[in-house]
Amino acid sequence: MKSSFVIKSFVMKRATFVSVVICLVTAVSAQNTPDRVTIRKIIQQQQDAWNRHDWAAFSSYYADDATLINFIGQIWEGKNSILEHFNLLSGCCLEPTSLNFEVKNFRSLTPDLMIVYIEETLYADRDYTVPIRQYKKGDVDYKWRIDVFVRKNKDWRVLSTQMTLINQVITPHQAAENSSNKR
């Protein structure tokens, strides 16, 4: 009887271990599906385009019917409008900056629709003034960027972007400062 208990105990422990390993492997592999790898690459290419101040390249990843809501609540509808606004704001507000995007989470809604939560760290590379604030070289803003990606004709495009400034008084932010993705 005792040997039967030992065998059952061993089998149960082994089954539990195998189940845990399968769950972990599934969770890790889910983070690196081909679609997620492609979307991460697009986000990296947008980051690189921003840091080169190449607004045409940055905007090229948006769908033609995309919508962007910036952190002050302006709505830009359509890829052409998004590009026009970036070009308009370039000299005063965008060229004095560089940024880092860090993907925090994916949520797949359908095989062709994905929500991506991105933390943006924006750096003032020199002093500049915008209507809502004066920036000094070295100032940093943190934002949440929520992108909805859609697959159209086998290509992933940003269908919608919502930006939210993280208020440093209410929600002090430190994670990006400790991130390995810091520029």
C-alpha positions in Angstrom: 0.0 0.0 0.0 2.8 2.4 0.9 4.6 1.8 -2.4 1.3 2.5 -4.3 1.1 5.8 -2.4 4.7 6.7 -3.3 4.1 5.9 -6.9 0.9 8.0 -7.1 2.6 10.9 -5.3 5.5 10.7 -7.7 3.1 10.6 -10.7 1.1 13.6 -9.4 4.2 15.7 -8.7 5.6 14.9 -12.2 2.2 15.7 -13.8 2.1 19.0 -11.9 5.6 19.8 -12.9 4.9 19.0 -16.6 1.7 21.2 -16.5 3.6 24.1 -15.1 6.4 23.8 -17.7 3.8 23.6 -20.5 2.0 26.8 -19.1 5.3 28.7 -18.9 6.4 27.7 -22.4 3.0 28.6 -23.8 3.1 32.0 -22.0 6.7 32.8 -23.2 6.0 31.7 -26.8 2.7 33.8 -26.9 4.9 36.9 -26.3 6.9 36.2 -29.5 4.3 35.2 -32.1 5.2 36.3 -35.6 2.5 39.0 -35.4 3.9 40.5 -32.2 7.4 40.4 -33.5 6.2 42.3 -36.6 4.3 44.9 -34.5 7.3 45.3 -32.2 9.4 46.0 -35.3 6.9 48.6 -36.5 7.0 50.3 -33.1 10.9 50.3 -33.2 10.8 51.7 -36.7 8.5 54.5 -35.6 10.8 55.3 -32.7 13.8 55.4 -35.0 11.9 57.7 -37.5 10.9 60.1 -34.6 14.5 60.3 -33.5 15.6 61.1 -37.1 12.6 63.6 -37.2 11.4 61.8 -40.3 7.7 62.4 -40.0 6.8 60.8 -43.4 8.5 57.5 -42.2 6.8 57.8 -38.8 3.4 58.3 -40.3 3.8 55.6 -43.0 2.8 52.9 -40.4 -0.7 54.4 -40.0 -3.6 53.0 -41.9 -5.1 55.5 -44.4 -8.2 55.8 -42.2 -6.2 56.0 -38.9 -7.1 58.3 -36.0 -4.5 59.8 -33.6 -5.6 61.5 -30.4 -2.6 63.3 -28.9 -1.9 63.9 -25.3 -3.7 67.3 -25.2 -6.8 65.9 -26.8 -6.5 66.9 -30.4 -7.9 64.4 -32.9 -6.1 63.9 -36.2 -8.1 61.8 -38.6 -6.4 60.0 -41.6 -2.8 59.2 -42.3 -2.4 62.4 -44.4 -3.8 64.5 -41.6 -1.4 62.9 -39.1 1.5 63.6 -41.3 0.4 67.2 -41.9 0.2 67.8 -38.2 3.6 66.3 -37.5 5.1 68.5 -40.2 3.3 71.5 -38.8 4.6 70.9 -35.3 8.0 69.7 -36.3 10.1 72.9 -35.9 8.5 74.2 -32.6 7.6 71.1 -30.7 9.0 67.8 -32.1 12.5 68.3 -33.5 13.8 69.4 -30.0 12.9 65.9 -28.7 13.8 62.3 -28.9 11.9 59.3 -27.5 11.9 55.7 -26.4 9.0 53.4 -26.8 8.7 50.3 -24.5 6.0 47.8 -25.3 4.3 46.8 -22.1 1.5 44.5 -23.2 -0.4 43.1 -26.2 -4.1 42.2 -26.3 -5.3 40.3 -29.3 -9.0 41.0 -30.1 -9.2 39.0 -33.3 -6.5 37.5 -35.6 -6.4 40.8 -37.5 -6.8 43.3 -34.6 -4.4 43.9 -31.7 -4.2 46.4 -28.9 -0.7 47.4 -27.9 0.1 49.3 -24.7 3.3 51.3 -25.0 5.1 53.5 -22.6 6.7 56.5 -24.2 9.6 58.4 -22.6 10.1 61.8 -24.3 13.4 63.6 -23.8 14.0 67.3 -24.4 17.2 67.4 -26.3 17.4 71.2 -26.0 15.4 74.1 -24.6 12.0 74.8 -26.3 8.6 76.2 -25.6 5.2 74.9 -26.5 1.8 76.6 -25.7 1.3 74.5 -22.5 4.9 74.4 -21.1 8.5 75.5 -21.4 11.0 72.6 -21.6 14.6 72.7 -20.6 17.2 70.4 -22.0 17.1 67.2 -20.1 13.4 67.4 -19.1 11.5 64.1 -19.5 7.8 63.4 -20.1 6.2 60.0 -19.7 3.1 59.0 -21.7 1.0 56.0 -22.2 0.4 55.3 -25.9 -2.4 52.8 -26.7 -2.3 51.6 -30.3 -4.9 49.5 -32.1 -3.2 47.6 -34.9 -5.1 46.2 -37.8 -3.9 43.7 -40.4 -4.9 44.9 -43.9 -3.7 43.0 -47.0 -1.3 41.0 -44.8 0.4 44.1 -43.4 -0.1 45.5 -39.9 -0.9 49.2 -39.6 -1.8 51.5 -36.8 -5.5 52.1 -36.9 -5.8 54.2 -33.8 -3.4 55.9 -31.3 -4.4 57.4 -28.0 -1.8 59.3 -26.0 -2.1 60.1 -22.3 0.4 62.2 -20.4 1.4 60.6 -17.1 1.1 63.4 -14.5 4.2 63.3 -12.4 2.6 64.9 -9.4 -0.3 62.4 -9.2 1.5 59.3 -10.6 5.3 59.7 -10.2 7.0 57.6 -12.8 10.4 55.9 -12.4 10.2 52.6 -14.3 11.6 54.1 -17.6 14.6 55.5 -15.8 15.5 52.0 -14.7 14.7 50.4 -18.0 17.3 48.5 -20.0 15.7 50.2 -23.1 16.8 53.7 -22.0 18.4 55.5 -24.8 
